[in-house]
Amino acid sequence: MNVFIATPIEPELVDRIRAVGNCRVTFEPDLLPQPRYTSDHRGQDDFKRDEAAQARWSAILAETEVMLGVPGESPSQLADAVAHAPRLRWVQCMYAGAGEQVRNAKLPAEDLARIVFTSSAGVHGTTLAEFFFMGLLALRKDIRRLERLRAERSWDHWAMGELNGSTLAIIGMGAIGRAMGLLGKAFGMRVLAVTRDGGAREDADASYPIGRLSEAVAQADAVALTLPGTDVTRGLFGRAAIAAMKPTAIFGNVGRGSVVDQDALIEALQRGAIAGAVLDVFTPEPLPDDNPLWTMENVIFSPHTAALSNLENARVVELFCDNLGRFAGGQPLRSAVNTAEFY
């Protein structure tokens, strides 16, 4: 197999891929943008290849059967790469939400039929779950108040909230949801799982189908949304679900901003209809400068960076190497993107 690494990764990880065997691995860093930070796959915005480098890039693509990474993490660059890679059979994407990239590339049906796309689903579960619980603890323990007291040299006292004995509803029980459930159990929380079919799960105290979303949410002291952005999930967590939440409940979203009615969420936060929010994703992104979420004290905010980790590249390469063996053996690949729903 001709494998092309089309995204910046560390040299030792390239060696790890080469060690799998039965493949010829091409990795030419000079053809790729320099990463801006660890595990950056988009690279510098002003990166351009000169004529000779572009010719080399096209020559590599012409022979590529397997590609690691979406060039520039850009749907348009993905479409261009696919158009220049007639032998391409599989693309391992670096994002868990790779379905959106593939959908936005607007590839012809024949390309979707010949190429398998796999996401990095499962790679980011731990770090996203940690971010949600960081925010949940910060709000439950009122970290803003603690910082004000410290700045004022005040010795005020109050009763803090706890996670132990409270209820966590997780919407979507993929790798992220499962990681959240494990942490919730470790904190002594009761875990409710909301999935498509509502089937019983060993990792949850109770399960609900998505049609009973509001019923599950109404019981929860914390709600964690982990769903991808698809036509099916768009606006799923709307005004009815938000209205069902307790006024003391905290909402979190580490999936996609399109799943939530953001205006309704902001209104609920401003009115005190819910206690707070822990947010990594928004609509649109980047969030406009005048959006109230930037300055709301009851919101813990990340500019869609909570999934990034110093271990991300290593974890994606581990998944890729496993999939290389599966691909060579004609077995189904892990985390394959459904190109009907782009999930």
matplotlib code that plots the C-alpha trace (Angstrom):
import matplotlib.pyplot as plt

x = [0.0, 1.1, 0.5, 0.7, 0.9, -0.8, -0.7, 2.1, 2.9, 6.0, 8.9, 8.6, 5.0, 6.0, 8.4, 5.5, 3.5, 6.4, 6.8, 3.4, 4.9, 3.4, 3.2, 5.3, 5.0, 5.6, 6.0, 7.6, 7.2, 8.4, 5.1, 3.0, 2.3, 4.1, 1.9, 1.0, 0.9, 1.1, -1.4, -2.3, -3.4, -4.4, -1.1, -0.2, -2.9, -0.5, 1.2, 1.5, 3.6, 5.7, 5.4, 8.0, 6.4, 3.0, 4.1, 5.7, 2.4, 0.4, 2.8, 2.5, -1.3, -1.4, 0.1, -1.7, -4.0, -4.2, -4.0, -3.6, -5.1, -7.2, -4.8, -5.2, -8.2, -10.1, -13.1, -12.0, -8.4, -9.9, -11.9, -8.9, -6.8, -9.4, -9.7, -5.9, -5.8, -7.5, -6.1, -7.2, -9.3, -9.2, -8.7, -8.0, -9.2, -7.7, -11.1, -13.8, -16.3, -14.8, -18.3, -18.8, -15.5, -16.5, -20.0, -18.7, -16.2, -19.2, -17.5, -19.2, -21.1, -18.5, -15.8, -17.9, -18.4, -14.7, -13.2, -13.7, -13.4, -12.6, -12.8, -10.8, -13.8, -12.8, -9.5, -10.8, -13.1, -10.9, -9.8, -13.3, -14.8, -12.1, -12.9, -16.6, -15.9, -13.4, -16.2, -18.8, -16.7, -15.7, -19.4, -20.5, -17.8, -18.3, -14.8, -15.6, -16.6, -13.5, -11.3, -13.1, -12.7, -9.0, -8.6, -10.4, -8.5, -12.0, -12.6, -16.3, -18.0, -20.8, -22.0, -20.6, -22.4, -21.2, -21.3, -21.7, -25.3, -26.4, -27.6, -25.8, -27.7, -25.5, -26.9, -25.0, -23.0, -20.2, -16.6, -17.0, -20.2, -18.8, -15.8, -18.1, -20.1, -17.0, -16.0, -19.5, -19.5, -16.2, -17.7, -20.6, -23.2, -26.2, -25.8, -28.7, -27.9, -29.9, -29.4, -31.3, -33.0, -32.8, -31.5, -30.3, -26.6, -24.2, -22.5, -25.7, -28.2, -31.1, -31.5, -33.9, -34.6, -34.1, -37.8, -37.9, -35.1, -37.0, -38.0, -34.3, -33.1, -35.8, -34.2, -30.6, -28.4, -26.0, -26.6, -23.7, -24.2, -21.7, -23.6, -22.0, -23.4, -25.7, -29.0, -30.6, -29.1, -29.4, -31.4, -32.2, -31.5, -34.0, -36.3, -38.3, -35.3, -33.8, -37.1, -37.2, -33.9, -33.9, -33.0, -30.0, -28.8, -25.6, -25.6, -22.5, -21.8, -18.6, -20.3, -21.3, -22.9, -25.5, -27.2, -28.3, -30.7, -27.9, -30.3, -32.6, -29.6, -28.3, -31.8, -32.1, -28.6, -29.5, -32.8, -31.4, -33.6, -30.5, -27.5, -24.7, -23.0, -19.7, -19.2, -16.5, -18.6, -20.8, -22.8, -21.1, -17.4, -15.5, -18.1, -18.9, -17.3, -20.6, -22.1, -23.0, -21.4, -18.0, -18.6, -21.2, -19.9, -22.0, -20.4, -17.1, -15.9, -13.3, -12.9, -13.3, -9.9, -10.9, -10.3, -6.7, -4.1, -0.3, -1.3, -3.7, -1.4, -0.1, -3.7, -4.8, -1.7, -2.5, -6.0, -4.5, -2.0, -4.8, -6.9, -3.9, -3.9, -7.6, -7.5, -4.7, -6.8, -10.0, -11.7, -14.1, -12.3, -12.9, -14.7, -15.8, -17.9, -21.4, -21.5, -25.3, -25.7, -22.0, -21.6]
y = [0.0, 3.5, 5.6, 9.3, 11.3, 14.5, 16.3, 17.3, 14.7, 13.9, 11.9, 9.1, 8.6, 8.3, 5.5, 3.8, 3.7, 2.4, -0.4, -1.8, -3.1, -4.0, -0.4, 2.4, 5.5, 8.9, 11.8, 15.1, 17.8, 20.5, 20.0, 20.6, 23.8, 24.2, 23.4, 26.4, 24.2, 20.6, 18.4, 21.2, 19.8, 23.0, 24.8, 28.3, 30.2, 31.8, 28.5, 28.0, 25.5, 26.8, 25.3, 22.6, 21.6, 21.5, 19.3, 16.9, 17.0, 16.1, 13.3, 11.7, 12.0, 10.2, 7.1, 7.3, 4.5, 5.5, 9.0, 10.1, 13.5, 16.0, 18.6, 21.8, 20.4, 22.0, 20.4, 22.2, 20.8, 17.4, 17.6, 18.7, 15.9, 13.3, 14.7, 14.1, 10.7, 8.2, 5.2, 6.5, 4.0, 5.2, 8.5, 8.5, 11.9, 13.5, 14.9, 13.0, 15.2, 14.2, 13.5, 17.3, 17.7, 15.0, 16.4, 19.9, 18.6, 17.8, 14.8, 13.1, 9.9, 7.8, 9.1, 8.4, 4.9, 4.1, 5.8, 4.8, 7.8, 7.1, 9.6, 9.8, 9.0, 7.6, 9.5, 12.6, 11.1, 11.5, 15.1, 16.3, 14.5, 16.2, 19.6, 19.1, 18.1, 20.9, 23.3, 21.5, 21.6, 25.3, 26.2, 23.9, 25.3, 28.9, 29.5, 33.1, 33.9, 32.3, 34.4, 37.6, 36.8, 36.1, 39.4, 41.3, 39.4, 38.4, 35.5, 34.9, 31.5, 29.7, 26.1, 24.8, 22.4, 18.8, 16.3, 13.3, 12.1, 14.3, 13.2, 13.5, 13.1, 12.3, 12.9, 10.5, 7.6, 7.3, 7.4, 10.9, 10.0, 6.8, 8.7, 11.2, 8.4, 6.9, 10.2, 10.8, 7.4, 8.2, 11.4, 9.4, 10.6, 8.8, 8.5, 8.7, 7.8, 9.2, 7.4, 6.8, 3.6, 4.0, 0.5, -0.6, 0.0, -1.4, 2.0, 3.9, 3.7, 4.3, 4.8, 6.8, 7.1, 10.4, 10.8, 11.1, 13.6, 16.2, 13.5, 12.6, 16.2, 17.1, 14.7, 16.0, 18.3, 18.3, 17.7, 16.8, 16.9, 14.9, 14.6, 15.2, 17.9, 16.2, 16.9, 14.6, 16.3, 19.9, 21.9, 18.7, 20.4, 23.2, 25.3, 22.4, 20.5, 23.7, 24.5, 21.1, 21.6, 22.4, 26.0, 24.6, 22.5, 23.0, 22.4, 21.3, 20.9, 19.3, 17.9, 20.5, 23.9, 23.2, 20.6, 23.4, 26.3, 28.8, 31.8, 29.8, 28.7, 32.3, 33.5, 30.7, 31.6, 35.3, 34.7, 32.2, 29.5, 27.3, 27.7, 27.7, 26.2, 24.5, 25.1, 24.1, 24.5, 27.3, 28.6, 30.1, 29.6, 31.7, 33.2, 36.9, 39.4, 40.8, 37.4, 37.5, 34.1, 35.8, 37.7, 35.6, 34.7, 31.5, 30.1, 28.2, 28.8, 27.2, 28.3, 24.7, 23.7, 21.3, 18.2, 19.1, 17.3, 16.6, 13.0, 13.5, 12.7, 9.5, 8.3, 9.0, 7.1, 4.2, 4.0, 4.4, 1.6, -0.7, 0.3, -0.3, -3.9, -4.2, -2.6, -4.9, -7.9, -6.7, -6.2, -3.4, -0.2, 1.3, 4.7, 4.6, 7.6, 7.0, 8.9, 8.9, 10.8, 12.0, 10.7]
z = [0.0, -0.7, 2.4, 2.3, 5.6, 4.6, 8.0, 10.3, 12.9, 15.0, 13.3, 15.9, 14.9, 11.3, 12.4, 14.2, 11.0, 9.0, 11.5, 10.6, 7.4, 4.1, 3.1, 1.6, 3.7, 2.2, 4.6, 3.4, 6.0, 3.5, 1.6, 4.7, 6.7, 10.0, 13.0, 15.2, 18.4, 19.4, 17.5, 15.1, 11.7, 9.9, 10.2, 9.3, 7.3, 4.8, 3.8, 0.1, -2.0, -4.8, -8.3, -7.7, -4.4, -5.8, -8.6, -6.1, -4.0, -7.1, -8.0, -4.6, -4.6, -8.0, -6.3, -2.9, -1.8, 1.9, 3.2, 6.9, 7.5, 5.6, 4.0, 5.9, 7.7, 4.8, 2.9, -0.3, 0.0, 0.7, -2.5, -4.4, -3.0, -3.9, -7.4, -7.9, -6.2, -8.5, -6.5, -3.2, -1.2, 2.4, 4.3, 8.0, 9.3, 12.4, 13.7, 15.6, 13.6, 10.3, 8.8, 8.6, 6.6, 4.2, 3.8, 3.2, 0.6, -1.6, -3.2, -6.2, -5.4, -7.2, -4.9, -1.8, -3.1, -3.7, -0.6, 3.0, 5.4, 9.1, 11.9, 15.1, 17.2, 20.5, 20.6, 22.4, 24.9, 28.0, 27.4, 26.6, 29.6, 31.8, 30.4, 31.1, 34.7, 35.1, 34.2, 36.2, 39.4, 38.8, 38.7, 41.5, 43.8, 42.5, 41.3, 40.3, 43.9, 45.2, 42.9, 43.9, 47.6, 47.1, 45.2, 48.0, 50.8, 52.1, 54.5, 53.6, 54.0, 52.2, 51.6, 48.3, 46.0, 45.4, 42.6, 44.9, 44.9, 42.0, 38.6, 35.3, 32.0, 29.0, 25.6, 23.2, 24.6, 22.2, 23.4, 24.9, 26.6, 28.0, 29.3, 31.0, 32.5, 34.1, 35.6, 36.8, 38.6, 40.1, 41.6, 43.0, 40.4, 39.1, 35.3, 32.8, 29.2, 26.3, 23.0, 19.8, 21.0, 24.7, 25.2, 28.6, 29.3, 31.9, 32.2, 33.1, 35.9, 33.5, 29.8, 27.7, 23.9, 22.3, 22.1, 26.0, 26.1, 28.2, 30.7, 31.3, 31.4, 34.0, 36.5, 35.9, 38.0, 35.1, 31.4, 29.0, 25.2, 23.1, 19.8, 16.3, 13.9, 11.4, 9.7, 12.2, 15.3, 14.2, 16.8, 18.8, 22.1, 21.7, 23.9, 25.1, 26.4, 27.9, 29.6, 31.1, 33.0, 36.7, 37.6, 39.5, 36.6, 34.6, 30.9, 28.9, 25.2, 23.8, 20.7, 18.1, 18.4, 15.8, 18.1, 20.5, 20.2, 21.3, 21.5, 23.8, 25.9, 26.3, 27.4, 30.0, 31.4, 31.5, 33.3, 35.7, 34.3, 34.5, 36.7, 34.2, 31.2, 30.2, 26.4, 24.0, 20.8, 19.4, 16.4, 14.5, 15.1, 15.8, 18.1, 17.2, 19.5, 20.6, 21.7, 25.5, 26.1, 26.0, 29.3, 31.2, 34.7, 34.8, 31.7, 31.5, 27.9, 25.6, 22.0, 20.6, 21.9, 24.7, 22.6, 21.8, 23.8, 23.7, 23.2, 20.4, 17.5, 19.2, 19.9, 16.3, 14.9, 17.2, 15.7, 12.2, 12.7, 13.9, 10.9, 8.6, 9.6, 9.2, 5.8, 4.6, 5.8, 4.2, 7.6, 8.5, 9.7, 13.1, 13.2, 9.6, 8.6, 7.5, 4.2, 4.1, 7.4, 7.5, 11.0]

ax = plt.figure().add_subplot(projection="3d")
ax.plot(x, y, z, "-o")
ax.set_aspect("equal")
plt.show()
